[in-house]
């Protein structure tokens, strides 16, 4: 088995410096000697064999279970060394077979009905809010930030994200807004306070719901905010605006037509819908098996070629598409660094294994955006072609205005008046 491990690594690792000690105590180095050196040791032959045959799933398991010891460097440095290699044909035949099988079965594991969706959400989002407070920004935004400048802090970039989405949403004063997958309520509070809007936030997470309702009760006008435990399929009112940030990844390809048809039914004739989701630059694929098993069961990162046809079939109009490439990589870097700075608190909340699991999750996710074609897309959708201004200049002007006025009320009454485009 050692010989096969060494043969695979010689073919795969061309740059960097990787030293590996097998479970039998044999040590070899690979790469060109450049970059930070990483050294690892396998504690058991069984773990070594599993990683060789199915690295996408088993590498993370070996690290979390303590069967892969990082003796020099850190797990993120190991992951970067591996994921930054040029793609080649070095993977064992078993890995290739598993990849084909996972792609073939991807729709089966994405059958996210109401009960399964609620279980999937509880698996990740019903962890204690104390955990998320360790590494998120002050507003508890658990989605991609928007870095207008490279030197922005996480809090500044998350505030910029909310402005960016609001500028595309163009809610008039007193607009009725639906936030699908509202999280801890930060975006809903922002829209309610900045636009005097009435915002209904829905979530399947009991932990997030309790937190968001507590924030609403402390808001300047609690009557403008309503948070519900509700599946999007069970909402029946009409809304002037719909926004969904970081929830679409949990819908599942099988349900895209259902999702967009429902959003069409919920959206007013002159309404606007902004969808913010992780996507892939590559053709359709399958969810990383480690992420699917331990972090986001039922989750899937779509290609735009899977999303846009479903929007068309629902009879909706795409009015704008924007790709945020490395913004989530930077967001995850901030989260990872903040988590590591308070790692002992995570161990106290849960245990050492849990801390290793989250260290791996944040690291492998960051590097997927840097090296594996992951990105974020924002799609602005409407029922009518004239729902938004003719050119995109209004977005930047509205962002500048929102930044200038902070939490003061906008003067615009509706997107149709185009008065939400004050010169900044």
C-alpha positions as CSV (number, residue, x, y, z in Angstrom):
1,X,0.0,0.0,0.0
2,X,2.9,2.4,0.7
3,X,4.2,2.0,-2.8
4,X,0.8,2.9,-4.3
5,X,0.6,6.0,-2.1
6,X,4.0,7.1,-3.1
7,X,3.3,6.5,-6.8
8,X,0.1,8.5,-6.7
9,X,1.7,11.4,-4.9
10,X,4.7,11.5,-7.3
11,X,2.2,11.8,-10.2
12,X,0.0,14.4,-8.5
13,X,2.2,16.7,-6.4
14,X,4.3,18.7,-8.8
15,X,4.7,22.0,-6.9
16,X,5.2,22.7,-3.2
17,X,6.7,20.5,-0.6
18,X,4.8,17.6,0.9
19,X,6.4,15.1,3.3
20,X,4.4,12.0,4.2
21,X,5.1,9.4,6.8
22,X,3.0,6.2,6.3
23,X,1.5,4.1,9.1
24,X,4.5,1.8,8.6
25,X,6.9,4.6,9.5
26,X,8.3,5.1,5.9
27,X,8.9,8.8,5.0
28,X,9.0,10.3,1.6
29,X,8.9,13.9,0.2
30,X,7.2,15.2,-3.0
31,X,7.0,18.3,-5.0
32,X,9.6,20.9,-6.2
33,X,10.6,22.2,-2.8
34,X,8.9,25.5,-3.3
35,X,6.5,27.2,-0.9
36,X,5.7,26.4,2.7
37,X,6.6,22.8,3.7
38,X,3.8,20.5,4.9
39,X,4.5,17.3,6.7
40,X,1.8,14.7,7.6
41,X,1.7,11.3,9.2
42,X,-0.9,8.5,9.0
43,X,-1.6,7.0,12.4
44,X,-3.3,3.8,11.0
45,X,-3.0,1.8,7.8
46,X,-6.8,1.6,7.5
47,X,-7.0,5.4,7.3
48,X,-4.2,5.6,4.8
49,X,-5.9,3.1,2.6
50,X,-9.3,4.9,2.8
51,X,-7.7,8.2,1.9
52,X,-5.9,6.7,-1.1
53,X,-9.1,5.2,-2.5
54,X,-11.5,8.1,-1.8
55,X,-9.6,11.3,-0.9
56,X,-12.6,13.7,-1.3
57,X,-14.5,12.0,1.6
58,X,-11.8,10.3,3.6
59,X,-9.1,13.0,3.9
60,X,-11.4,15.1,6.0
61,X,-12.5,12.1,8.0
62,X,-8.9,11.1,8.8
63,X,-8.0,14.6,10.0
64,X,-11.1,15.0,12.1
65,X,-10.7,11.5,13.6
66,X,-7.1,12.1,14.5
67,X,-5.8,9.5,12.0
68,X,-4.0,12.1,9.9
69,X,-1.5,14.1,12.0
70,X,-0.3,17.4,10.7
71,X,3.4,17.5,11.9
72,X,4.4,20.6,10.0
73,X,2.1,23.4,8.8
74,X,-1.6,23.4,9.2
75,X,-4.6,21.5,7.6
76,X,-5.4,24.5,5.4
77,X,-1.8,24.6,4.1
78,X,-2.1,20.9,3.3
79,X,-5.4,21.5,1.5
80,X,-4.0,24.4,-0.5
81,X,-1.0,22.4,-1.5
82,X,-3.3,19.6,-2.8
83,X,-6.0,21.7,-4.4
84,X,-3.6,24.1,-6.1
85,X,-2.0,21.4,-8.2
86,X,-2.7,21.4,-11.9
87,X,-5.4,18.9,-12.8
88,X,-3.9,15.7,-14.1
89,X,-4.9,12.0,-14.4
90,X,-3.2,10.9,-11.2
91,X,-6.3,9.9,-9.3
92,X,-6.7,6.2,-8.7
93,X,-9.4,4.4,-10.7
94,X,-11.5,4.0,-7.6
95,X,-11.7,7.8,-7.2
96,X,-12.8,8.2,-10.8
97,X,-15.5,5.5,-10.4
98,X,-16.8,7.1,-7.2
99,X,-17.0,10.5,-8.9
100,X,-19.1,9.1,-11.7
101,X,-21.3,7.3,-9.3
102,X,-21.9,10.4,-7.2
103,X,-22.8,12.4,-10.2
104,X,-25.2,9.8,-11.3
105,X,-26.9,9.7,-7.9
106,X,-26.8,13.4,-7.2
107,X,-30.5,14.0,-7.9
108,X,-31.6,11.2,-5.6
109,X,-29.8,12.8,-2.6
110,X,-31.3,16.2,-3.4
111,X,-35.0,15.2,-3.0
112,X,-35.6,17.8,-0.3
113,X,-39.2,17.6,0.6
114,X,-40.6,19.6,3.6
115,X,-39.6,17.1,6.4
116,X,-36.2,16.4,4.9
117,X,-35.5,20.1,4.4
118,X,-36.2,20.8,8.0
119,X,-33.9,17.9,9.2
120,X,-31.1,19.1,6.9
121,X,-31.4,22.7,8.2
122,X,-31.4,21.5,11.8
123,X,-28.2,19.5,11.3
124,X,-26.2,22.7,10.6
125,X,-28.1,25.8,11.6
126,X,-29.5,24.6,14.9
127,X,-26.1,24.4,16.4
128,X,-25.7,26.9,19.2
129,X,-25.7,30.6,18.1
130,X,-22.7,30.8,20.5
131,X,-20.6,28.9,17.9
132,X,-21.4,31.3,15.1
133,X,-20.7,34.3,17.3
134,X,-17.1,33.1,17.6
135,X,-16.4,33.9,13.9
136,X,-19.2,35.8,12.2
137,X,-19.5,39.6,12.0
138,X,-21.4,41.6,14.6
139,X,-24.6,41.3,12.5
140,X,-24.3,37.4,12.2
141,X,-24.2,37.4,8.4
142,X,-23.5,33.7,7.4
143,X,-23.1,34.3,3.7
144,X,-20.7,35.8,1.3
145,X,-19.5,39.4,2.1
146,X,-18.9,42.0,-0.6
147,X,-15.4,43.4,-0.5
148,X,-15.5,46.8,-2.3
149,X,-11.9,47.3,-1.1
150,X,-9.3,44.7,-0.3
151,X,-8.6,46.2,3.1
152,X,-12.2,46.1,4.3
153,X,-12.9,44.5,7.6
154,X,-15.4,41.6,7.8
155,X,-18.0,43.9,9.4
156,X,-17.5,46.5,6.7
157,X,-17.8,44.0,3.9
158,X,-20.9,42.4,5.3
159,X,-22.5,45.9,5.6
160,X,-21.5,46.5,1.9
161,X,-23.2,43.2,1.0
162,X,-26.5,44.3,2.5
163,X,-26.2,47.7,0.6
164,X,-25.4,45.9,-2.6
165,X,-28.4,43.6,-2.4
166,X,-30.7,46.4,-1.3
167,X,-29.6,48.5,-4.2
168,X,-30.7,45.7,-6.6
169,X,-33.9,45.1,-4.7
170,X,-35.0,48.7,-4.8
171,X,-37.6,48.5,-2.1
172,X,-39.8,51.5,-1.9
173,X,-41.0,52.9,1.5
174,X,-43.4,50.5,3.2
175,X,-42.7,47.8,0.7
176,X,-43.7,44.2,1.6
177,X,-40.6,42.1,1.5
178,X,-40.2,38.4,1.9
179,X,-36.8,37.1,3.0
180,X,-36.5,33.4,2.2
181,X,-34.0,31.8,4.5
182,X,-33.6,34.8,6.8
183,X,-30.9,33.4,9.0
184,X,-30.4,35.4,12.2
185,X,-32.4,38.3,10.8
186,X,-29.7,40.8,9.9
187,X,-30.8,41.6,6.3
188,X,-34.4,41.8,7.3
189,X,-33.6,44.3,10.1
190,X,-31.5,46.3,7.6
191,X,-34.3,46.5,5.0
192,X,-36.9,47.4,7.7
193,X,-34.8,50.2,9.2
194,X,-33.3,51.6,6.0
195,X,-36.5,51.6,3.9
196,X,-39.4,51.5,6.5
197,X,-40.3,48.2,4.8
198,X,-42.4,45.5,6.3
199,X,-40.2,42.4,6.2
200,X,-41.3,38.8,6.6
201,X,-38.4,36.4,7.3
202,X,-38.9,32.7,7.0
203,X,-36.5,30.0,8.3
204,X,-36.6,26.3,9.1
205,X,-34.0,26.7,11.9
206,X,-35.5,26.9,15.4
207,X,-32.2,28.4,16.8
208,X,-32.2,31.1,14.1
209,X,-35.9,31.9,14.6
210,X,-35.5,32.5,18.3
211,X,-32.5,34.7,17.8
212,X,-34.2,36.7,15.0
213,X,-37.4,37.2,17.0
214,X,-35.3,38.5,19.9
215,X,-33.6,41.0,17.6
216,X,-37.0,42.1,16.2
217,X,-38.4,42.7,19.7
218,X,-35.5,45.0,20.4
219,X,-35.8,46.9,17.0
220,X,-37.0,50.5,16.8
221,X,-40.3,49.4,15.3
222,X,-40.9,45.7,15.9
223,X,-44.2,45.8,14.0
224,X,-42.2,46.1,10.7
225,X,-40.7,42.7,11.3
226,X,-42.2,39.2,11.3
227,X,-40.1,36.0,11.6
228,X,-41.7,32.6,11.0
229,X,-40.8,29.0,11.0
230,X,-42.1,28.2,7.6
231,X,-41.2,26.4,4.4
232,X,-41.2,28.6,1.3
233,X,-43.7,26.3,-0.3
234,X,-46.3,27.1,2.4
235,X,-46.2,30.9,2.0
236,X,-49.3,32.3,0.4
237,X,-49.2,36.2,0.6
238,X,-48.0,38.5,-2.3
239,X,-44.9,40.6,-1.8
240,X,-43.4,43.7,-3.5
241,X,-40.0,42.3,-3.1
242,X,-38.4,38.9,-2.5
243,X,-34.8,38.3,-1.4
244,X,-33.0,35.0,-0.7
245,X,-29.4,34.9,0.4
246,X,-27.6,31.6,1.0
247,X,-30.7,29.5,1.0
248,X,-30.9,28.3,-2.6
249,X,-28.0,25.9,-2.1
250,X,-30.5,23.8,0.0
251,X,-33.3,23.7,-2.5
252,X,-32.0,20.8,-4.7
253,X,-32.0,20.6,-8.5
254,X,-35.2,18.5,-8.4
255,X,-37.1,21.4,-6.8
256,X,-35.8,24.4,-8.9
257,X,-39.0,24.5,-11.1
258,X,-41.1,24.3,-7.9
259,X,-39.1,27.0,-6.2
260,X,-39.2,29.6,-9.0
261,X,-42.9,28.9,-9.8
262,X,-43.6,29.6,-6.1
263,X,-41.6,32.8,-6.1
264,X,-43.5,33.9,-9.2
265,X,-46.8,33.3,-7.5
266,X,-45.6,35.3,-4.4
267,X,-44.2,38.2,-6.4
268,X,-46.3,41.3,-7.2
269,X,-46.7,42.1,-10.9
270,X,-44.2,45.0,-10.5
271,X,-42.0,43.2,-8.0
272,X,-38.3,42.4,-7.9
273,X,-36.6,39.2,-6.6
274,X,-32.9,39.1,-5.8
275,X,-31.4,35.6,-5.5
276,X,-27.9,35.3,-3.9
277,X,-26.4,31.8,-4.0
278,X,-23.1,29.9,-4.3
279,X,-22.6,28.5,-7.8
280,X,-20.0,26.7,-9.8
281,X,-18.2,28.0,-12.9
282,X,-17.9,24.4,-14.2
283,X,-20.7,22.3,-15.7
284,X,-23.1,20.6,-13.3
285,X,-21.5,18.3,-10.8
286,X,-22.1,16.8,-7.4
287,X,-21.6,18.0,-3.8
288,X,-18.3,17.3,-2.1
289,X,-19.0,14.1,-0.3
290,X,-17.4,15.2,3.0
291,X,-19.4,18.4,3.0
292,X,-22.6,16.5,2.2
293,X,-22.1,14.0,5.0
294,X,-20.9,16.3,7.8
295,X,-21.9,19.9,7.0
296,X,-24.7,20.4,4.5
297,X,-26.8,17.2,3.9
298,X,-29.0,17.6,0.9
299,X,-27.0,20.7,-0.3
300,X,-25.9,21.3,-3.8
301,X,-23.9,24.0,-5.6
302,X,-25.6,24.6,-9.0
303,X,-24.2,25.8,-12.3
304,X,-26.0,28.7,-13.9
305,X,-26.9,26.4,-16.7
306,X,-29.2,24.6,-14.2
307,X,-30.7,27.7,-12.7
308,X,-31.5,30.0,-15.6
309,X,-33.6,27.5,-17.5
310,X,-35.8,27.0,-14.4
311,X,-36.3,30.7,-14.1
312,X,-37.3,30.9,-17.8
313,X,-39.7,27.9,-17.4
314,X,-41.4,29.8,-14.5
315,X,-42.2,32.7,-16.7
316,X,-39.9,35.1,-14.9
317,X,-37.5,37.7,-16.5
318,X,-33.8,37.8,-15.6
319,X,-33.0,41.5,-15.4
320,X,-29.4,41.3,-14.1
321,X,-26.7,38.7,-13.3
322,X,-23.5,39.3,-11.4
323,X,-20.7,36.9,-10.5
324,X,-18.8,37.5,-7.3
325,X,-15.6,35.4,-7.8
326,X,-13.2,35.6,-4.9
327,X,-15.5,37.5,-2.4
328,X,-16.5,34.3,-0.6
329,X,-12.9,33.1,-0.5
330,X,-12.0,36.3,1.4
331,X,-15.1,35.9,3.6
332,X,-14.1,32.4,4.5
333,X,-10.6,33.4,5.2
334,X,-11.9,35.9,7.7
335,X,-14.2,33.3,9.3
336,X,-11.4,30.7,9.5
337,X,-8.9,33.1,11.1
338,X,-11.5,34.3,13.6
339,X,-12.5,30.8,14.4
340,X,-8.9,29.7,15.0
341,X,-8.3,32.7,17.2
342,X,-11.2,31.5,19.5
343,X,-10.7,27.8,18.8
344,X,-10.5,26.9,22.5
345,X,-13.9,28.3,23.0
346,X,-15.3,26.0,20.3
347,X,-13.7,23.1,22.1
348,X,-15.3,24.2,25.4
349,X,-18.7,24.5,23.6
350,X,-18.4,21.1,21.9
351,X,-15.2,19.1,21.9
352,X,-11.8,18.8,20.1
353,X,-13.2,16.6,17.3
354,X,-15.9,19.2,16.6
355,X,-13.3,21.9,16.4
356,X,-11.2,19.9,14.0
357,X,-14.3,19.3,11.9
358,X,-15.0,23.0,11.6
359,X,-11.4,23.9,11.0
360,X,-11.4,21.5,8.0
361,X,-14.8,22.8,6.8
362,X,-13.8,26.4,6.8
363,X,-10.4,25.7,5.2
364,X,-11.7,23.4,2.4
365,X,-14.5,25.7,1.6
366,X,-12.2,28.7,1.3
367,X,-9.9,26.9,-1.1
368,X,-12.8,25.6,-3.2
369,X,-13.4,29.2,-4.1
370,X,-9.8,29.8,-4.8
371,X,-9.0,26.7,-6.8
372,X,-12.1,24.7,-7.7
373,X,-14.3,27.0,-9.6
374,X,-16.8,27.9,-6.9
375,X,-18.3,31.4,-7.0
376,X,-21.3,33.4,-5.9
377,X,-24.0,34.6,-8.3
378,X,-26.6,37.3,-7.7
379,X,-29.6,37.1,-10.1
380,X,-32.1,39.9,-10.2
381,X,-35.5,38.6,-11.4
382,X,-38.8,40.2,-12.2
383,X,-42.2,39.5,-13.7
384,X,-41.9,42.5,-16.1
385,X,-38.9,43.7,-18.2
386,X,-39.4,47.3,-17.1
387,X,-39.3,46.6,-13.3
388,X,-35.8,48.1,-13.0
389,X,-34.0,51.0,-14.7
390,X,-32.5,50.4,-18.2
391,X,-28.8,50.5,-17.2
392,X,-26.9,49.3,-14.1
393,X,-25.7,52.7,-13.0
394,X,-28.6,52.9,-10.5
395,X,-27.0,50.1,-8.4
396,X,-23.8,52.0,-7.6
397,X,-25.7,55.3,-7.1
398,X,-28.0,53.7,-4.6
399,X,-25.2,52.0,-2.8
400,X,-23.5,55.4,-2.4
401,X,-26.7,57.0,-1.2
402,X,-27.3,54.2,1.3
403,X,-23.8,54.6,2.6
404,X,-24.2,58.3,3.0
405,X,-27.5,58.3,4.7
406,X,-26.8,55.3,6.9
407,X,-30.0,54.4,8.6
408,X,-32.1,57.4,7.6
409,X,-35.1,56.8,5.5
410,X,-34.8,56.8,1.7
411,X,-37.0,59.3,-0.1
412,X,-38.0,56.9,-2.9
413,X,-41.4,55.5,-3.1
414,X,-40.9,52.8,-5.7
415,X,-38.5,51.4,-8.2
416,X,-40.7,52.6,-11.0
417,X,-40.1,56.2,-10.0
418,X,-36.4,55.6,-10.2
419,X,-35.9,58.0,-7.3
420,X,-33.7,55.5,-5.5
421,X,-30.8,56.6,-7.7
422,X,-29.8,59.9,-6.0
423,X,-26.4,61.1,-7.0
424,X,-23.8,60.2,-4.3
